[in-house]
Amino acid sequence: MNTEQDEALAEILHDIQRAATRVGREWGAVTTVEDIEQEITLHLLDKRTVKRLAEFDPAARRETLYRIGTQLAVQERVDYDHFTGNFLYSTRDVREILGRGTLHEQRERTYTERLDLDEATALLRDKNPRYAELIWKRYVLEETVTEKMALSRAVDSLTDCMNQINAARRRGYDQGPGSRAVISNDQARQISRDDYAGNGSAKRALNPEYMEG
């Protein structure tokens, strides 16, 4: 972090703390003030927006920080819901995840949906290599797929796999914030299909080069 960022962060630190306090009061069942303050700070540093935000009008800056904190708390709740059984992926959800280029993303952080996608694509490859190939072509190579119905069914099948993996992972998850014991990816795969042995990487799993021909 450079000196300008340090100075800008010090300038807006009080506003970050105020936003975190407000969000913490509203989302106390999900997160804490301290966690939200840290997450907002990391978010700003990651996006390199500290200096720009310091130049905002004070009222606009406070509102922006509050919105960022709320979004982070919502994501925390979504992650929790994934693991505790209150969430099921829809086909639309999976299309949006694929459309965001999640298969191309570097693993800078671990998100629940990315874990589920990685394991589900490996499971799909094992269950239906043809469907895995269609998703590879459309969402990794970004090629036009003329078999529209087959692609639609492939996404439906991937959705089922993601929900299978997510449900399996939840079986090793202790209920309640602060007591999360997440089972390993290998364990999740094993629960979903006893005779399955995957490689744990969505992009590798879909690549036809790694499929048995």
C-alpha positions as CSV (number, residue, x, y, z in Angstrom):
1,M,0.0,0.0,0.0
2,N,1.5,3.3,-1.0
3,T,1.6,6.6,1.0
4,E,-1.3,8.2,-0.7
5,Q,-3.5,5.2,0.0
6,D,-2.3,5.3,3.7
7,E,-3.2,8.9,4.0
8,A,-6.6,8.5,2.2
9,L,-7.4,5.5,4.4
10,A,-6.6,7.4,7.6
11,E,-8.8,10.3,6.3
12,I,-11.9,8.1,5.8
13,L,-11.3,5.6,8.7
14,H,-13.8,7.2,10.9
15,D,-16.5,7.0,8.2
16,I,-15.7,3.3,7.7
17,Q,-16.1,2.7,11.4
18,R,-19.4,4.6,11.4
19,A,-20.7,2.5,8.4
20,A,-19.5,-0.7,10.0
21,T,-21.4,0.2,13.2
22,R,-24.6,0.9,11.3
23,V,-24.3,-2.3,9.3
24,G,-23.4,-4.3,12.4
25,R,-26.5,-3.2,14.2
26,E,-28.7,-4.2,11.2
27,W,-26.9,-7.5,10.5
28,G,-25.9,-8.6,14.0
29,A,-27.1,-12.2,13.4
30,V,-24.7,-12.6,10.5
31,T,-21.6,-10.6,11.2
32,T,-19.9,-8.2,13.7
33,V,-18.9,-4.6,13.6
34,E,-15.3,-5.5,13.7
35,D,-15.6,-8.0,10.8
36,I,-17.5,-5.6,8.6
37,E,-15.0,-2.8,9.3
38,Q,-12.2,-5.1,8.2
39,E,-14.1,-6.3,5.1
40,I,-15.0,-2.8,4.0
41,T,-11.3,-1.8,4.3
42,L,-10.1,-4.8,2.4
43,H,-12.7,-4.3,-0.3
44,L,-11.6,-0.7,-0.8
45,L,-7.9,-1.6,-1.0
46,D,-8.7,-4.5,-3.3
47,K,-10.6,-2.3,-5.7
48,R,-8.1,0.6,-5.3
49,T,-10.9,3.1,-4.5
50,V,-9.6,4.5,-1.2
51,K,-8.3,7.7,-2.6
52,R,-11.2,8.3,-4.9
53,L,-13.7,7.7,-2.0
54,A,-11.8,10.2,0.1
55,E,-12.6,12.9,-2.5
56,F,-16.3,12.3,-2.2
57,D,-18.6,14.7,-0.4
58,P,-18.8,13.5,3.2
59,A,-22.5,12.6,3.1
60,A,-22.0,10.7,-0.2
61,R,-19.0,8.9,1.2
62,R,-20.8,7.7,4.3
63,E,-23.7,6.4,2.2
64,T,-21.4,4.7,-0.2
65,L,-19.5,3.0,2.7
66,Y,-22.8,1.9,4.2
67,R,-24.0,0.4,0.9
68,I,-20.6,-1.5,0.5
69,G,-20.9,-2.8,4.1
70,T,-24.5,-3.9,3.5
71,Q,-23.5,-5.8,0.3
72,L,-20.7,-7.6,2.2
73,A,-23.1,-8.6,4.9
74,V,-25.7,-9.8,2.4
75,Q,-22.9,-12.0,0.8
76,E,-22.0,-13.3,4.2
77,R,-25.7,-14.3,4.7
78,V,-25.9,-15.9,1.3
79,D,-22.7,-18.0,2.0
80,Y,-24.2,-19.0,5.3
81,D,-27.5,-20.0,3.7
82,H,-25.6,-22.1,1.1
83,F,-24.2,-24.2,3.9
84,T,-27.2,-24.5,6.2
85,G,-29.7,-25.7,3.7
86,N,-31.7,-22.5,3.1
87,F,-30.4,-22.1,-0.4
88,L,-30.8,-23.9,-3.7
89,Y,-29.2,-22.9,-6.9
90,S,-31.7,-22.2,-9.8
91,T,-30.8,-22.7,-13.4
92,R,-30.9,-18.9,-13.7
93,D,-28.4,-18.6,-10.8
94,V,-26.0,-21.0,-12.6
95,R,-26.3,-19.2,-15.9
96,E,-25.4,-15.9,-14.2
97,I,-22.5,-17.5,-12.4
98,L,-21.1,-18.9,-15.7
99,G,-21.9,-15.7,-17.5
100,R,-19.7,-13.7,-15.0
101,G,-16.7,-15.7,-16.2
102,T,-16.3,-17.6,-13.0
103,L,-14.6,-20.4,-14.8
104,H,-11.9,-18.0,-15.8
105,E,-11.4,-16.3,-12.4
106,Q,-8.1,-16.6,-10.5
107,R,-8.6,-18.1,-7.0
108,E,-7.7,-14.9,-5.1
109,R,-10.4,-15.7,-2.6
110,T,-12.6,-18.7,-1.9
111,Y,-16.3,-18.2,-2.4
112,T,-19.0,-20.7,-1.7
113,E,-20.4,-20.7,-5.2
114,R,-16.9,-21.1,-6.7
115,L,-16.3,-24.2,-4.5
116,D,-19.7,-25.6,-5.6
117,L,-19.0,-24.8,-9.2
118,D,-15.5,-26.5,-9.2
119,E,-16.8,-29.7,-7.7
120,A,-20.0,-29.7,-9.7
121,T,-18.3,-29.4,-13.0
122,A,-16.0,-32.2,-12.1
123,L,-19.0,-34.3,-11.2
124,L,-20.8,-33.4,-14.4
125,R,-17.8,-34.5,-16.4
126,D,-17.9,-37.8,-14.7
127,K,-21.7,-38.2,-15.2
128,N,-22.1,-36.7,-18.7
129,P,-18.9,-35.8,-20.6
130,R,-21.0,-34.5,-23.5
131,Y,-22.7,-31.9,-21.4
132,A,-19.4,-30.9,-19.8
133,E,-18.0,-30.4,-23.3
134,L,-20.9,-28.1,-24.3
135,I,-20.4,-25.9,-21.2
136,W,-16.7,-25.8,-21.9
137,K,-17.3,-24.6,-25.4
138,R,-19.9,-22.0,-24.5
139,Y,-18.5,-20.5,-21.3
140,V,-14.7,-21.1,-21.5
141,L,-13.9,-21.0,-25.2
142,E,-16.9,-18.6,-25.7
143,E,-17.8,-20.4,-28.9
144,T,-21.3,-20.4,-30.4
145,V,-23.1,-23.6,-29.6
146,T,-25.8,-24.5,-32.1
147,E,-27.2,-27.3,-30.0
148,K,-29.3,-24.9,-27.9
149,M,-31.5,-27.6,-26.3
150,A,-28.6,-29.7,-25.4
151,L,-26.8,-26.7,-23.9
152,S,-29.9,-25.9,-21.9
153,R,-30.1,-29.4,-20.5
154,A,-26.3,-29.3,-19.8
155,V,-26.9,-26.2,-17.6
156,D,-29.8,-27.9,-15.9
157,S,-27.6,-30.9,-15.2
158,L,-24.9,-28.7,-13.8
159,T,-27.4,-27.0,-11.6
160,D,-28.4,-30.4,-10.2
161,C,-24.8,-31.2,-9.6
162,M,-24.2,-27.9,-7.8
163,N,-27.1,-28.5,-5.5
164,Q,-25.8,-32.1,-4.8
165,I,-22.4,-30.8,-4.0
166,N,-23.7,-28.0,-1.8
167,A,-26.0,-30.4,0.1
168,A,-23.1,-32.9,0.6
169,R,-20.9,-30.1,1.9
170,R,-23.5,-29.0,4.4
171,R,-23.5,-32.4,6.0
172,G,-20.1,-31.6,7.4
173,Y,-21.1,-28.1,8.4
174,D,-22.0,-27.2,12.0
175,Q,-25.0,-24.9,12.2
176,G,-24.7,-21.4,13.3
177,P,-22.3,-18.4,12.7
178,G,-18.9,-18.8,14.2
179,S,-19.1,-22.6,14.4
180,R,-18.4,-23.6,10.8
181,A,-16.7,-26.9,10.2
182,V,-16.5,-27.2,6.4
183,I,-15.8,-30.6,5.0
184,S,-13.2,-31.0,2.4
185,N,-13.9,-30.9,-1.4
186,D,-12.9,-34.6,-1.6
187,Q,-15.4,-35.5,1.2
188,A,-18.1,-33.5,-0.6
189,R,-17.5,-35.4,-3.8
190,Q,-17.4,-38.7,-2.0
191,I,-20.7,-38.1,-0.4
192,S,-22.3,-37.1,-3.6
193,R,-21.1,-40.2,-5.5
194,D,-19.3,-43.0,-3.7
195,D,-17.4,-44.1,-6.8
196,Y,-16.5,-40.6,-8.0
197,A,-12.9,-39.4,-8.1
198,G,-12.5,-35.9,-9.6
199,N,-9.7,-33.3,-9.9
200,G,-11.3,-30.4,-8.1
201,S,-10.8,-27.7,-10.8
202,A,-13.8,-26.6,-12.8
203,K,-11.8,-25.4,-15.8
204,R,-9.7,-28.6,-15.9
205,A,-12.7,-30.8,-15.3
206,L,-14.5,-29.4,-18.3
207,N,-11.5,-29.4,-20.6
208,P,-12.0,-32.1,-23.3
209,E,-8.3,-32.8,-23.2
210,Y,-8.8,-34.4,-19.8
211,M,-11.9,-36.4,-20.8
212,E,-11.6,-40.0,-21.7
213,G,-12.4,-40.3,-25.3
